[in-house]
Amino acid sequence: MKARLTILLALVLLGSVPALAQRARRAAKAEDTGPVSVTRSATLRVTIASDTIGIFDYLSDARKLAMWFPDQAVIEPQLGGRYHFRWSGKEGVWSGVVTEFIRGNTLGLTWKPPNEPYETNLRFKLSPQAGETIVELTHSGFTSSESMEMAVKAWRLYLENLKSVIEDDTDLREEMRRPAPRATRTRPRKTE
């Protein structure tokens, strides 16, 4: 009886070796694509010399949005409202839903560029501080560092433009759209 149990136990253990190896391969693959998804988020801040209500209008009013952000904007400024943004020279429409709406304080949006496989989330939080307002933008839900880095680069420019439009009445988008000057390479002259 004892010998049978030993043989049975050995067979079970030997039979489970391939299963353990298969589980290990799955676990290694799961780190790359896995059943556990990892998302990234970025938070950017800018201080603007204006009150929270005035700045909130630039985030939630279609006419004022088009002054610093998309070239065309439609937005229903309410919780559950829809929005549609379009940029000149870019294909498609960015559309989503207002997920948070506290006038003068917080605006949340779902964010999904055209032809992108996943949706992310935006959240603008306004905090008054000594006659100015801190605008905190959190963009979350990125599945790759590359896509997050691209978004951070764009948000830096747009937040700088928001500040410029509100404080100086200057839209920086034309400057942003111009291609960077190419470095010219000069050849050294031959001397004879």
Summary of the structure (lengths in Angstrom):
residues: 192
radius of gyration: 26.5
end to end distance: 101.9
largest distance: 101.9
contacts: 474
relative contact order: 0.15
helix: 40%
strand: 28%
